[in-house]
Amino acid sequence: MILPEGIELKEIARVYPSVVIEHEGVETSVSLEWYQEKKSEVQLKGYELIFITKRGQRSGLFFPDFEEMMQALEKIFHLLKESS
């Protein structure tokens, strides 16, 4: 299963996709919408699924490719739907 280390499916409150960028030597995750607006000003490093647990813990999984990230997100959504 594709989950960050230490996070169980039943603990997940939110999952969302993001873009990992570098700007002025700093790497950070931003929303897909933000990246679309500012992509000419930053360097794309990859993509990340951000997981927020019910306790507020934040973890991420890095993907070099957008399609790979979206496939993983779809699998996770199906697992969450089946478990509810």
PyMOL commands that set and color helices and strands:
alter all, ss='L'
color gray80, all
select helices_A, chain A and resi 9-11+32-41+66-83
alter helices_A, ss='H'
color red, helices_A
select strands_A, chain A and resi 12-23+26-30+43-53+58-63
alter strands_A, ss='S'
color yellow, strands_A
deselect
rebuild
show_as cartoon
